[in-house]
Amino acid sequence: MSKDFNLLATIRVMPEGVEVDLEALKESIRSATPSDREVHRIDEEPIAFGLIALNVLVLSNDKEGGDVDPVAEAYSVLDDVSEVDVIDVRRLL
């Protein structure tokens, strides 16, 4: 982890359905992450009826006011993604 990062955002990525290859989607998410951010971890969260959401923990810095919208927008245009929500943004100490 770079010392520049002082924010941690959790972004929930909902796949289009249960048939989506989550490992491939995780790789797409890592590739789509802007170069000035870093994916710290991707957690799987069971939702219902076999659907699993991905909670992407993204490290960033607050030089631009902590705006994580560009990251969420980058994820929302990926194949097999139905919905993207920023669920939490917090400062790291």
Biotite code that builds the C-alpha atoms (Angstrom):
import biotite.structure as struc

atoms = struc.array([
    struc.Atom([0.000, 0.000, 0.000], chain_id="A", res_id=1, res_name="MET", atom_name="CA", element="C"),
    struc.Atom([1.321, 3.403, -0.973], chain_id="A", res_id=2, res_name="SER", atom_name="CA", element="C"),
    struc.Atom([1.596, 5.999, 1.770], chain_id="A", res_id=3, res_name="LYS", atom_name="CA", element="C"),
    struc.Atom([-0.318, 8.442, -0.459], chain_id="A", res_id=4, res_name="ASP", atom_name="CA", element="C"),
    struc.Atom([-3.589, 6.661, 0.229], chain_id="A", res_id=5, res_name="PHE", atom_name="CA", element="C"),
    struc.Atom([-5.664, 8.049, 3.076], chain_id="A", res_id=6, res_name="ASN", atom_name="CA", element="C"),
    struc.Atom([-9.188, 7.019, 2.050], chain_id="A", res_id=7, res_name="LEU", atom_name="CA", element="C"),
    struc.Atom([-10.854, 3.634, 1.832], chain_id="A", res_id=8, res_name="LEU", atom_name="CA", element="C"),
    struc.Atom([-14.048, 3.346, -0.187], chain_id="A", res_id=9, res_name="ALA", atom_name="CA", element="C"),
    struc.Atom([-16.333, 0.323, -0.337], chain_id="A", res_id=10, res_name="THR", atom_name="CA", element="C"),
    struc.Atom([-18.096, -0.011, -3.671], chain_id="A", res_id=11, res_name="ILE", atom_name="CA", element="C"),
    struc.Atom([-20.730, -2.720, -4.139], chain_id="A", res_id=12, res_name="ARG", atom_name="CA", element="C"),
    struc.Atom([-20.821, -4.238, -7.619], chain_id="A", res_id=13, res_name="VAL", atom_name="CA", element="C"),
    struc.Atom([-23.903, -6.306, -8.436], chain_id="A", res_id=14, res_name="MET", atom_name="CA", element="C"),
    struc.Atom([-23.507, -8.840, -11.254], chain_id="A", res_id=15, res_name="PRO", atom_name="CA", element="C"),
    struc.Atom([-26.290, -9.232, -13.798], chain_id="A", res_id=16, res_name="GLU", atom_name="CA", element="C"),
    struc.Atom([-27.116, -12.708, -12.561], chain_id="A", res_id=17, res_name="GLY", atom_name="CA", element="C"),
    struc.Atom([-25.994, -15.875, -10.835], chain_id="A", res_id=18, res_name="VAL", atom_name="CA", element="C"),
    struc.Atom([-24.386, -17.189, -14.027], chain_id="A", res_id=19, res_name="GLU", atom_name="CA", element="C"),
    struc.Atom([-21.729, -14.434, -14.083], chain_id="A", res_id=20, res_name="VAL", atom_name="CA", element="C"),
    struc.Atom([-18.155, -15.690, -13.625], chain_id="A", res_id=21, res_name="ASP", atom_name="CA", element="C"),
    struc.Atom([-17.142, -13.790, -10.481], chain_id="A", res_id=22, res_name="LEU", atom_name="CA", element="C"),
    struc.Atom([-13.417, -14.440, -10.918], chain_id="A", res_id=23, res_name="GLU", atom_name="CA", element="C"),
    struc.Atom([-13.504, -12.925, -14.411], chain_id="A", res_id=24, res_name="ALA", atom_name="CA", element="C"),
    struc.Atom([-15.538, -9.988, -13.091], chain_id="A", res_id=25, res_name="LEU", atom_name="CA", element="C"),
    struc.Atom([-12.980, -9.423, -10.325], chain_id="A", res_id=26, res_name="LYS", atom_name="CA", element="C"),
    struc.Atom([-10.216, -9.244, -12.939], chain_id="A", res_id=27, res_name="GLU", atom_name="CA", element="C"),
    struc.Atom([-12.273, -6.781, -14.986], chain_id="A", res_id=28, res_name="SER", atom_name="CA", element="C"),
    struc.Atom([-12.753, -4.637, -11.884], chain_id="A", res_id=29, res_name="ILE", atom_name="CA", element="C"),
    struc.Atom([-9.025, -4.624, -11.140], chain_id="A", res_id=30, res_name="ARG", atom_name="CA", element="C"),
    struc.Atom([-8.279, -3.648, -14.757], chain_id="A", res_id=31, res_name="SER", atom_name="CA", element="C"),
    struc.Atom([-10.922, -0.894, -14.790], chain_id="A", res_id=32, res_name="ALA", atom_name="CA", element="C"),
    struc.Atom([-9.698, 0.734, -11.574], chain_id="A", res_id=33, res_name="THR", atom_name="CA", element="C"),
    struc.Atom([-8.173, 4.151, -12.364], chain_id="A", res_id=34, res_name="PRO", atom_name="CA", element="C"),
    struc.Atom([-4.384, 4.180, -12.120], chain_id="A", res_id=35, res_name="SER", atom_name="CA", element="C"),
    struc.Atom([-4.372, 6.686, -9.236], chain_id="A", res_id=36, res_name="ASP", atom_name="CA", element="C"),
    struc.Atom([-6.413, 4.228, -7.088], chain_id="A", res_id=37, res_name="ARG", atom_name="CA", element="C"),
    struc.Atom([-5.725, 0.717, -5.847], chain_id="A", res_id=38, res_name="GLU", atom_name="CA", element="C"),
    struc.Atom([-7.984, -2.252, -5.203], chain_id="A", res_id=39, res_name="VAL", atom_name="CA", element="C"),
    struc.Atom([-7.156, -3.341, -1.666], chain_id="A", res_id=40, res_name="HIS", atom_name="CA", element="C"),
    struc.Atom([-9.525, -6.318, -1.549], chain_id="A", res_id=41, res_name="ARG", atom_name="CA", element="C"),
    struc.Atom([-12.673, -7.734, -3.150], chain_id="A", res_id=42, res_name="ILE", atom_name="CA", element="C"),
    struc.Atom([-15.109, -9.510, -0.813], chain_id="A", res_id=43, res_name="ASP", atom_name="CA", element="C"),
    struc.Atom([-18.039, -11.668, -1.891], chain_id="A", res_id=44, res_name="GLU", atom_name="CA", element="C"),
    struc.Atom([-21.383, -10.986, -0.197], chain_id="A", res_id=45, res_name="GLU", atom_name="CA", element="C"),
    struc.Atom([-24.252, -13.452, -0.658], chain_id="A", res_id=46, res_name="PRO", atom_name="CA", element="C"),
    struc.Atom([-27.443, -11.514, -1.438], chain_id="A", res_id=47, res_name="ILE", atom_name="CA", element="C"),
    struc.Atom([-30.276, -13.956, -2.226], chain_id="A", res_id=48, res_name="ALA", atom_name="CA", element="C"),
    struc.Atom([-31.127, -16.949, -4.404], chain_id="A", res_id=49, res_name="PHE", atom_name="CA", element="C"),
    struc.Atom([-27.461, -17.566, -5.284], chain_id="A", res_id=50, res_name="GLY", atom_name="CA", element="C"),
    struc.Atom([-26.699, -13.986, -6.279], chain_id="A", res_id=51, res_name="LEU", atom_name="CA", element="C"),
    struc.Atom([-23.379, -12.750, -4.907], chain_id="A", res_id=52, res_name="ILE", atom_name="CA", element="C"),
    struc.Atom([-22.380, -9.083, -4.798], chain_id="A", res_id=53, res_name="ALA", atom_name="CA", element="C"),
    struc.Atom([-18.763, -7.978, -4.866], chain_id="A", res_id=54, res_name="LEU", atom_name="CA", element="C"),
    struc.Atom([-17.684, -5.415, -2.270], chain_id="A", res_id=55, res_name="ASN", atom_name="CA", element="C"),
    struc.Atom([-14.627, -3.712, -3.710], chain_id="A", res_id=56, res_name="VAL", atom_name="CA", element="C"),
    struc.Atom([-12.402, -1.919, -1.196], chain_id="A", res_id=57, res_name="LEU", atom_name="CA", element="C"),
    struc.Atom([-10.571, 0.825, -3.059], chain_id="A", res_id=58, res_name="VAL", atom_name="CA", element="C"),
    struc.Atom([-7.706, 2.883, -1.669], chain_id="A", res_id=59, res_name="LEU", atom_name="CA", element="C"),
    struc.Atom([-7.556, 6.514, -2.722], chain_id="A", res_id=60, res_name="SER", atom_name="CA", element="C"),
    struc.Atom([-6.462, 9.897, -1.462], chain_id="A", res_id=61, res_name="ASN", atom_name="CA", element="C"),
    struc.Atom([-8.449, 13.003, -0.691], chain_id="A", res_id=62, res_name="ASP", atom_name="CA", element="C"),
    struc.Atom([-6.514, 15.397, -2.935], chain_id="A", res_id=63, res_name="LYS", atom_name="CA", element="C"),
    struc.Atom([-9.666, 15.698, -5.054], chain_id="A", res_id=64, res_name="GLU", atom_name="CA", element="C"),
    struc.Atom([-12.088, 15.763, -2.139], chain_id="A", res_id=65, res_name="GLY", atom_name="CA", element="C"),
    struc.Atom([-12.286, 11.997, -1.869], chain_id="A", res_id=66, res_name="GLY", atom_name="CA", element="C"),
    struc.Atom([-14.464, 11.680, -4.962], chain_id="A", res_id=67, res_name="ASP", atom_name="CA", element="C"),
    struc.Atom([-14.926, 7.992, -5.770], chain_id="A", res_id=68, res_name="VAL", atom_name="CA", element="C"),
    struc.Atom([-17.566, 8.573, -8.448], chain_id="A", res_id=69, res_name="ASP", atom_name="CA", element="C"),
    struc.Atom([-15.045, 8.058, -11.290], chain_id="A", res_id=70, res_name="PRO", atom_name="CA", element="C"),
    struc.Atom([-14.272, 4.601, -9.888], chain_id="A", res_id=71, res_name="VAL", atom_name="CA", element="C"),
    struc.Atom([-17.951, 3.689, -9.590], chain_id="A", res_id=72, res_name="ALA", atom_name="CA", element="C"),
    struc.Atom([-18.560, 4.947, -13.130], chain_id="A", res_id=73, res_name="GLU", atom_name="CA", element="C"),
    struc.Atom([-15.663, 2.844, -14.450], chain_id="A", res_id=74, res_name="ALA", atom_name="CA", element="C"),
    struc.Atom([-17.178, -0.256, -12.848], chain_id="A", res_id=75, res_name="TYR", atom_name="CA", element="C"),
    struc.Atom([-20.733, 0.471, -14.005], chain_id="A", res_id=76, res_name="SER", atom_name="CA", element="C"),
    struc.Atom([-19.834, 0.150, -17.710], chain_id="A", res_id=77, res_name="VAL", atom_name="CA", element="C"),
    struc.Atom([-18.247, -3.295, -17.327], chain_id="A", res_id=78, res_name="LEU", atom_name="CA", element="C"),
    struc.Atom([-19.893, -6.303, -18.953], chain_id="A", res_id=79, res_name="ASP", atom_name="CA", element="C"),
    struc.Atom([-21.991, -8.434, -16.582], chain_id="A", res_id=80, res_name="ASP", atom_name="CA", element="C"),
    struc.Atom([-22.533, -5.559, -14.095], chain_id="A", res_id=81, res_name="VAL", atom_name="CA", element="C"),
    struc.Atom([-26.105, -4.504, -13.330], chain_id="A", res_id=82, res_name="SER", atom_name="CA", element="C"),
    struc.Atom([-25.601, -1.979, -10.523], chain_id="A", res_id=83, res_name="GLU", atom_name="CA", element="C"),
    struc.Atom([-22.796, -0.144, -8.704], chain_id="A", res_id=84, res_name="VAL", atom_name="CA", element="C"),
    struc.Atom([-23.189, 1.678, -5.378], chain_id="A", res_id=85, res_name="ASP", atom_name="CA", element="C"),
    struc.Atom([-20.718, 3.488, -3.166], chain_id="A", res_id=86, res_name="VAL", atom_name="CA", element="C"),
    struc.Atom([-21.573, 2.185, 0.297], chain_id="A", res_id=87, res_name="ILE", atom_name="CA", element="C"),
    struc.Atom([-18.866, 3.721, 2.440], chain_id="A", res_id=88, res_name="ASP", atom_name="CA", element="C"),
    struc.Atom([-15.964, 6.159, 2.324], chain_id="A", res_id=89, res_name="VAL", atom_name="CA", element="C"),
    struc.Atom([-13.723, 6.607, 5.342], chain_id="A", res_id=90, res_name="ARG", atom_name="CA", element="C"),
    struc.Atom([-10.416, 8.191, 6.208], chain_id="A", res_id=91, res_name="ARG", atom_name="CA", element="C"),
    struc.Atom([-7.467, 6.037, 7.132], chain_id="A", res_id=92, res_name="LEU", atom_name="CA", element="C"),
    struc.Atom([-5.361, 7.104, 10.070], chain_id="A", res_id=93, res_name="LEU", atom_name="CA", element="C"),
])
